[in-house]
Amino acid sequence: MTTTALDLTADVVIVGGGPAGTWAALTAATAGADVLLLDKGYCGTSGPTASGGTGVWYVQPEPAAREKAMASREALGGYLQDRRWMARVLDQTYENMDRLGAEARYPFPVVDGRAFKGGLQGPEYMRRMRSWIRRAGVRILDHSPVTELLVDAAGTVAGVHGHRRQHHTGYRVRAGAVVLATGGCAFLSKALGCDVATGDGALYAAEAGAAMSGMEFSNAYGIAPTFTSVTKTAYYGFATFFQQDGTPLAGAGSQGGRSVIAAELLRAGTVLCQIDQATPEQQAQMRSGQPNFFLTFDRLGINPFTDKFPVTLLLEGTVRGTGGIQLVDDDCATSVPGLYAAGDAATRELICGGFTGGGSHNSAWAMSSGTWAGGGAARFATALGASALRRRLTGAGGVALRPTGGASYGGDPGAEAKDVLRRQVHPYDKNYLRHGDRLRPALDELDEVWARLRAGATAEPAATPRLRQAAAMVAHARWMYTAALARTESRGMARRQDFPGLDPAQRRRLTVGGLDEIWVRPESAARPELAVAS
C-alpha cells in the first residue's frame, strides 16, 4: 500500500536521533531555526547509547587535570590528536553535562556529596534528550530513514529524500542545511544497539563529494560474553583471560592485549575471562553504573567476579573506532557546502587519534560535535534566508537508486553484500590481525561487489533503505581497507603484521574518498588544526 508522499521544509534537517543528533537539534532550535529530526528508528530508544550506559570524558576545568586528561591517551592514538580540539571538547562537554542536569533534570548520582558526571545511563539520557528537543520545538519523524541527500545546481546540500516505514510512503524535505548524525558502521555484527549503525551518513556524504578521514582506524572489536551482545570493554580492564584449559592467556588484556584474544579465538575457538581484579567497592560501582552488563550473568547464575566465562570479540567498526566523515572547520562542516557531520558519523581523530575513545571520549565527542554542527547549520541556513527553499534540487544518491548499467542485478544484492562482509570484514584474520596479503584479495572482492551493486542493484521503495544500508557497509569496508593498505606501519589500532613497527615519517592523517574509484592521500599540511569558523 502506498500513500501520498510528504513534501516538507525546514531550516535545518538532522539525520539521526542519537546523542549527536539530539544535541545538534537542540542547538539549532535554540538559535531560532526550524528543525526537523529524522530517525530510522525511534529517537530516544534506538542506537548504542540508548541501549546501555556510557562513560563521559568530563574533567574539572583545572589546568593540571585537563593536561593529564589530554596527555593520557596521546601515545595510544599515535600522536594524531589535536590539542586545540581536545580542549574544545573538554570545555563543551563540561558545559553540556551541567546543562543536562540543570535544564533536563538528569538524575546524576551523588558521590561524596557531589553529583557524579563521569557517566550516563543511556536509556534515561536519551529519553530526556527526546523530551528536551521537543520542548524546544524540534519536529521528529520516527521510523523514517533517509535514503539520499538533495543538492542544488551548485552542489550545495539542500535537503533529503527518505521513506516512512510505518506509513508506506516516501518523503522529501527542502532545507537550508543538513547535519549527518547517523552514527558509525558496525557491519551488522549484533553488538548491542548497533543494528542501526550501518554507516548510511558516510555514503550520503561521499555521494555529495565529501571525504573520509581515519578510516584505517575503524577495526574496533569489543569484548563481549559469548552469551550476550553487551560490549562494556572498560570492565575488562579488571579481568584476567584464560585459555580453554584454564591456563592464563599471556599478554591478553582489554587495552593493548586484544590481539592476543583474537589470535587465541582463531587458534582454539575459546577464551575464558574472569573479572577478578576489581575490589568489592569497584564491583558495587560497576553494578550501579552499568546494570545491564550484569543482567544475563545473573539470569544464568554466573558471578563474573569469581567465575570464568567465555568471551568473544564483536566488530564495532567506526562506532568505537575513530574513522568518519572529514571535517573542515570548527562548526563540523564537511567540504560540501550546507552539509555538517557529528558524532560517530564524523572522524574522531581530532581527539582520539588512531585509537578508540571507548565510551567516554566518544560520548563527549557526540554531544560536543553535535552542539557545534547544529549551531553551524543554523547559521548557514539563516544566511541563505528564504531563497534556500526556492532552489531546484536533484538527488545525489547513486547505488540502489540510479543504476549505471543496463542489465538487472540477477540475484539478491543485499544478501550478496552482507555475505561478502561476513567473509571479508568480520573475521579477525582479515580485519583485526591485518596483513597486506589478506587485505588485498579482500578489497578486490569488495570492489567487485560494489561494481555489481552500482551497475544493477535496485529495490522497491520499502526495501530501498536496507539496500542502501548494505551499500554503505560495502563502501565503508573499501575505504577502510584502502586506507589500511596505504598506512605501511602499525599506529594506534591500525596494526599491520607485515609492518609491525611505528614509522615516524607516517605521523599524519590519511584522507580517503570516492565510490566507484577509491583514492587515498595524506591530509593537507595546509590545515593541521582545521579552520576556525567565523
Secondary structure by P-SEA (a helix, b strand, c coil): cccbbbbbcccbbbccccaaaaaaaaaaaaaccbbbbbbcccccccccccccccccccccccaaaaaaaaacccccccccccaaaaaaaaaaaaaaaaaaaaccccccccccccccccccaaaaaaaaaaaaaaaacccccccccccbbbbcccccccccccccccccccbbbbccccccccbbbcccccccccccccaaaaaaaaaaccccccccccbbbbbbcccccccccccccccccccccccccccccccccaaaaaaaaaaccbbbbbcccccaaaaaaaaaaccccaaaaaaaccccccbbbbbbbbbbccccccccbbbccccccccccccccccccccccccccccccccaaaaaaaaaaaaaaaaaaaaaaaaaccccccccccccccccccccccccccccaaaaaaaaaacccccccccccccaaaaaaaaaaaaaaaaaaacbbbbcccaaaaaaaaaaaaaaaaaaaaaaaacccccccccccccccccccccbbbbbccccbbbbbccccccccccccc
